[in-house]
Structures are given as C-alpha cells and as structure tokens.
Amino acid sequence: MHQKMIAPSLFAGNHSNLLAGLNTIAESGAGIVHLDIMDGHLVPNLSFGPETVAELRARSDLFFDSHLMLMNPGNFVKKFIDAGSDRLTIHAECSGNIRSIFDDIKAANRRIGLAINPETAVDEIVNYLDQVDVVVVMSVWPGFCGQKFKPSTISKVEHLAAFRKINDLKYLIEVDGGINGANSHVCYGAGADILVVGTSFFEAENKRCFIKNMKVI
C-alpha cells in the first residue's frame, strides 16, 4: 500500500498573503503544496503564473505540486519547470500533444501528472497511464474552491486502482475537490494515495491535527 498524503491547495488561502498560506501549509506537516494554475480558458477562473511560483519557491522547500489547468500547457510547461515545480500535472482535456508535453517534463527530471475532469472517463486516458507518476481525479468541476464533493467520481478511483494493480504500474492516484474529514476515508478506501484539500484545510482550527486526522481511514 502506498503512503497516504495530503496536499493543501494554496488557492484556498488568503490571496493577499500567499506566503503566509505557504508557511501555514509547511507548519502543518503536509510536506506538499498544491498549486492551482488557471488560465481562464480550460477553467472559468484565473489564479497566478510562473513568476509567483518562482517567488514562493525561493522561500520554501515544500514539494510543489503544480496543477496546470491550462488549455495550452505546452506553451507554459518550461516556465513552470524553471519556476521550481516538482510535479507538473496537465489535463487530458487540454489542447496540444500530451505525449510531447510529457517528454518535456521528463527531460527536466520532473514528475508527470495527468488530470481528468468529472465528465472524462478513465478509459480515455489508459494509453498514458504507463507514462505518468500521478493521475488526478477531479471530484468537482475545476476552477473554484468550496464546491461539494461528487461521490460518483469514486468509481474512477477504484478503476484506476484496479488497472494499476492488474498492469503492475506505479502511478499514484490523487483526488482533488471538496475533500474533507467526512469523505477522505472513502477516497483512501477506493485506492487514492494523495488528497488535495482546500477550504477544509484553511478553515480547520488546528492544521497539524487536521492533516494527521485526514490520513486515518
């Protein structure tokens, strides 16, 4: 069994002081910060760019999990690599040559992620699963914090976990959207390895206890 991990999303924190949010994540013991990068095209919202990621990188040794919700990620992957991203996740729904983008990420010795929206079936990405380090199952429509978790996405986690086992693959499964203490055990029970938390993390009174409790099935 893979180690259970929690990745707080900086986007759910205070945008007027991202560094404070980053430090809060570091102090929680999570070890990973999830960076939601949005372009207003693939998803109906905007966040921040590689310059911001580079500024944060200079002030943190956390693992930077950059989720590129970009319509044309191939145009920006190198910039986010140079900014200090440790893992770069692109969407199956994006434009461009996914394999070519993977090659660019791999050439930079960074980890590769592939995300699927709620309407996208696992069968649509099976040909990429031997190339990725993580698969991100979106359990809400991407782009906004505070949405309600979609239980129907659990079947995708189960599908990915079964496919991984049958084919002896090593990718991790990450679930992103509406995760809290009430549904984390369901995600882990289905085979997830990493849970992205946003609103529930920043609203928790004791962040360190929150992280610890979220790992308990």
Protein Blocks (a to p, Z undefined) as FASTA:
>chain_A
ZZddddddfklmcfklmmlmmmmmmmnonopacddddehlmpgcdfbdfklmmmmmmmcc
bdcdddddbfblmlmmmmmmmnopabdcddfkbgcjfklmmmmmmmnopacdddddfklc
fklmmmmmmmpfbdcddfbdehiehiacdfklmmmmmmmmmmmmmnopabdcddeehiaf
klmmmmmmnopabdcdfklmmmpmblmlmmmmmmpZZ
